[in-house]
Amino acid sequence: MTFLNRCLALATVAAAAAGPLVGQSAPLRATQQIAASVLALPAELRADATILGYGADGQLRTLRSGSGGMICLGPNPMEKEFHVACYHRSLEPFMARGRALRAAGLEGERVDSARFAEVRAGTLEMPAHPAALYSLFGPAGSFDPATGQATGAKPLYVVYIPGATPETTGIPATPAEGAPWIMAAGTPRAHIMFVPSMR
């Protein structure tokens, strides 16, 4: 897979955070999901983050309510690879709507098409300020519940700026490893990508 395709795949997974469950793996214990999910965040943001994760029934629920600005998603037990993500709470309407649409059977671009239409109609709120999303991705088994570490997982950072373009920001739309670039430019899902390394 090329660098560009890997970036696009990771961004899609990050944006799709916590889609519907379709497999049969058992989720980690709540304390383990919390420990895993906050690894995506800078250390100073971890203690007060709200954590969403999976119960024994496979349903997404709140595992920990926090007073901070970030919401984290524990590892989805149905995903083959390790993935956790944390995003600013101002993105929750957009993220929650994506989860609801996927649960209703929409897939791929149809999810964004529906959300974009709702944003333009004024029925789905997007943040009025830049909003961050932090992700960690790694192969199956990256997270060790005994140590609370995710060895080998790689970061992907995103800053949502709805409607942003290269012209409005001075940031190019061409993917570049180790440098910022805009994905989905000009759309409600426009965001600056920071991919430190895909090696």
Summary of the structure (lengths in Angstrom):
residues: 199
radius of gyration: 16.1
end to end distance: 11.6
largest distance: 47.7
contacts: 609
relative contact order: 0.17
helix: 30%
strand: 24%
